[in-house]
Amino acid sequence: MDSRYENVQNFINQMTEENKFSGVVYCKLDDVAGDGLKMATGYSDYSKTEKITLDSQFNIGSIGKTFTGQMIMQLVESGTYDLDTIVNTLLPTSQKGGISQQPKNAERITVKELLDHSAHMGNYKALVADWKKIFPDQGYRNLTFNTVYAISCIMDPLQYTDGQNASYSNSGFIVLGEILAHNYGKSYNEVIQQQIFDKSGYEMSNTTMNKSDAPNRVLGYKNPDFDPNKKNEDPDWNNFETDASDYDRAYSDGGLITTLADMITYSGALFDAQYVSQDYLDTMFQAYTDPHSEGENDYGLAIEVKSTDYGKVIGHGGNTPYFDAAMYRYVDKKATIIILANIGGILSDYSWNIKGKVEELLFA
């Protein structure tokens, strides 16, 4: 094993022993022969002490936005519409259940502005108190895509600013999912199966958290500084099966269930222009906006595009209350890092630091 891989492996094992990591890790240096470093550590279900394996399935959160972006760009490349097409021309004009299927200000928003978050559509997840008044029987665990789309149309005032500035928006990607569904005449889940999963030969990826459909799915946990011996004393040890803070199905803004193997396949296909041609991929991989208000443009079309100490980095992170994920391609270093964790907050609190340490060890 290359010494850099060995250093990463030792570090991840140490973090696991200190109860600061649980999940899977992939590192690949293009200049090193072989399949790279793949490792699984921690537990998929602490109540049964079931260990995570390389076949375990994780919620990848907002990395799912890159799947939506690829499918939208497939239609752009085919000439179905272009990035400057106005959104209202791509959506149903009728009402469903007395609710408009057109987002507010849809006549002024373009496809590109949804992809780079400059449409300012907001986040349906932040409006629970409001939309529960309209959909009292709809909680995170039983939301349907149609309901989420309706919420995005009704509850989110589109603070349209002619594409200037940006605000990270899950609702904007819900609208993109409806555009895909309306174009193909199928549900979003059927479209992603057809356009991504089937074409790539994915074996395990899923759009549901139902364990019968995802038998190797890991349970997610809240507390990033956990102690398995004290789980009965710690209220944060509720997982998403008992704490209904998470929703059951993936939408176009994220939440796919997948394995490390499928993520490796997907990242390779994504960065090798297997879903769209290189010209359209290059368009996606330009930094247009700053949706996280970090002081510089670092977001392209449905993907992060960052300038770092290691050169240009392209990919996406994902965060839910119970899962964290990272998929990044280091263009100048010719390397890939993928991390999937089943303890919410690890990547945002611990594993961004873990990821930083992995970068340091890998590129030493």
PyMOL commands that set and color helices and strands:
alter all, ss='L'
color gray80, all
select helices_A, chain A and resi 3-17+61-78+87-90+106-108+111-115+124-134+140-142+145-155+170-184+188-200+228-230+235-237+260-271+278-284+346-362
alter helices_A, ss='H'
color red, helices_A
select strands_A, chain A and resi 23-29+37-41+43-45+50-51+58-59+95-96+99-100+257-258+304-308+311-319+324-330+335-341
alter strands_A, ss='S'
color yellow, strands_A
deselect
rebuild
show_as cartoon
